[in-house]
Amino acid sequence: MPSPRISLRPFEASDLDALQAVMGNPEVMRFSLSGPKTRTETEDFIKRCRAQYDEFGYSLLAVVDQAENRVIGYCGLYRQEIEGRMELEIGYRLHPGYWGRGIATEAARMIRDSAFANLDQERLISIIEPENAASIAVAKKLGMNFEREFLFKGQRTAYIYAVRKTKGSNQPSPKPRAVIPPARQGGRQL
Ligand SMILES: CC(C)(COP(=O)(O)OP(=O)(O)OC[C@H]1O[C@@H](n2cnc3c(N)ncnc32)[C@H](O)[C@@H]1OP(=O)(O)O)[C@@H](O)C(=O)NCCC(=O)NCCS
């Protein structure tokens, strides 16, 4: 098997410059409630990802291009409360220089497989604006299906795409185990 082009790991404070090149880009942030982030907002984002990783053992993670050893975006799990229900969302954003090569799909598949193998989680979702065709394509390649339309945070119309854990997808595999540690016994569950 070819070695993966990317790796996923928790963010570090030193990722700020690389991540700001992604999160500060209006094209990348076109489909977001916040729009492009300032440097300080990206710094806060990194801190929040770290805090979530420390508390739950998963979070949005840095996507690292292996050949260049460079952070090119994020992909991972994000807790979303939707109409009173706690859901786990797979989120992804990449630097435009890396779009169209299947990298988001590769990263998101690692996250999906790792989450189903190691977390007590029956389903994963993606929240996607109707015009975001690239993101819808990624969701479909993850095996997600359109579920419904809703008003995201009371602000924007968005679609929920969802995928359920299937038989056999709870077999821990060596690679994803490194992405999300197995749920701790007695640890916090969703
Ligand atoms: C969404 C995003 C992460 C996809 O990254 P990527 O690495 O280019 O994704 P992939 O190459 O794995 O797959 C993209 C798919 O979208 C398709 N696609 C891209 N632009 C498209 C468009 N305008 N219309 C239809 N399909 C499109 C590609 O053809 C590809 O599908 P295919 O493999 O079936 O051909 C990237 O576009 C991005 O960072 N966008 C901005 C941030 C964002 O919107 N994130 C999602 C928020 S919900």
The ligand as a MOL file (V3000), in Angstrom:
LIG
                    3D

  0  0  0     0  0            999 V3000
M  V30 BEGIN CTAB
M  V30 COUNTS 48 50 0 0 0
M  V30 BEGIN ATOM
M  V30 1 C -14.1650 21.2970 0.9440 0
M  V30 2 C -12.6740 21.0730 0.7850 0
M  V30 3 C -12.0390 20.7410 2.1430 0
M  V30 4 C -12.4400 19.9070 -0.1850 0
M  V30 5 O -11.0490 19.6370 -0.2350 0
M  V30 6 P -10.3920 18.7710 -1.4070 0
M  V30 7 O -9.1310 18.1700 -0.8940 0
M  V30 8 O -10.3270 19.5660 -2.6370 0
M  V30 9 O -11.4890 17.6210 -1.5680 0
M  V30 10 P -11.3640 16.3020 -2.4430 0
M  V30 11 O -10.3460 16.5190 -3.5320 0
M  V30 12 O -11.1460 15.1560 -1.5130 0
M  V30 13 O -12.8210 16.1600 -3.0670 0
M  V30 14 C -13.4260 17.2780 -3.6370 0
M  V30 15 C -14.5530 16.8350 -4.5200 0
M  V30 16 O -15.3690 17.9800 -4.7870 0
M  V30 17 C -15.5250 18.0830 -6.1770 0
M  V30 18 N -15.6990 19.5060 -6.4420 0
M  V30 19 C -14.8320 20.4880 -6.1960 0
M  V30 20 N -15.3560 21.6760 -6.5620 0
M  V30 21 C -16.5970 21.4000 -7.0330 0
M  V30 22 C -17.6300 22.1910 -7.5510 0
M  V30 23 N -17.5030 23.5100 -7.6500 0
M  V30 24 N -18.7770 21.5760 -7.9500 0
M  V30 25 C -18.9080 20.2360 -7.8340 0
M  V30 26 N -17.9570 19.4410 -7.3320 0
M  V30 27 C -16.8100 20.0170 -6.9380 0
M  V30 28 C -14.2840 17.4830 -6.7570 0
M  V30 29 O -14.4750 17.1280 -8.0950 0
M  V30 30 C -14.0950 16.2920 -5.8320 0
M  V30 31 O -14.9810 15.2470 -6.1280 0
M  V30 32 P -14.5390 13.9640 -7.0200 0
M  V30 33 O -13.3920 13.3290 -6.3050 0
M  V30 34 O -15.7600 13.1250 -7.0130 0
M  V30 35 O -14.1530 14.5070 -8.3360 0
M  V30 36 C -11.9780 22.3390 0.2070 0
M  V30 37 O -12.6210 22.6820 -0.9890 0
M  V30 38 C -12.0250 23.5110 1.1680 0
M  V30 39 O -11.1660 23.6560 2.0470 0
M  V30 40 N -13.0500 24.3890 0.9880 0
M  V30 41 C -13.1930 25.5630 1.8310 0
M  V30 42 C -13.5600 25.2140 3.2620 0
M  V30 43 C -14.9070 24.5360 3.3440 0
M  V30 44 O -15.8540 24.9750 2.7060 0
M  V30 45 N -14.9650 23.4760 4.1540 0
M  V30 46 C -16.1750 22.7150 4.3480 0
M  V30 47 C -17.1210 23.4240 5.2290 0
M  V30 48 S -18.6380 22.4900 5.3820 0
M  V30 END ATOM
M  V30 BEGIN BOND
M  V30 1 1 1 2
M  V30 2 1 2 3
M  V30 3 1 2 4
M  V30 4 1 2 36
M  V30 5 1 4 5
M  V30 6 1 5 6
M  V30 7 2 6 7
M  V30 8 1 6 8
M  V30 9 1 6 9
M  V30 10 1 9 10
M  V30 11 2 10 11
M  V30 12 1 10 12
M  V30 13 1 10 13
M  V30 14 1 13 14
M  V30 15 1 14 15
M  V30 16 1 15 16
M  V30 17 1 15 30
M  V30 18 1 16 17
M  V30 19 1 17 18
M  V30 20 1 17 28
M  V30 21 1 18 19
M  V30 22 1 18 27
M  V30 23 2 19 20
M  V30 24 1 20 21
M  V30 25 1 21 22
M  V30 26 2 21 27
M  V30 27 1 22 23
M  V30 28 2 22 24
M  V30 29 1 24 25
M  V30 30 2 25 26
M  V30 31 1 26 27
M  V30 32 1 28 29
M  V30 33 1 28 30
M  V30 34 1 30 31
M  V30 35 1 31 32
M  V30 36 2 32 33
M  V30 37 1 32 34
M  V30 38 1 32 35
M  V30 39 1 36 37
M  V30 40 1 36 38
M  V30 41 2 38 39
M  V30 42 1 38 40
M  V30 43 1 40 41
M  V30 44 1 41 42
M  V30 45 1 42 43
M  V30 46 2 43 44
M  V30 47 1 43 45
M  V30 48 1 45 46
M  V30 49 1 46 47
M  V30 50 1 47 48
M  V30 END BOND
M  V30 END CTAB
M  END
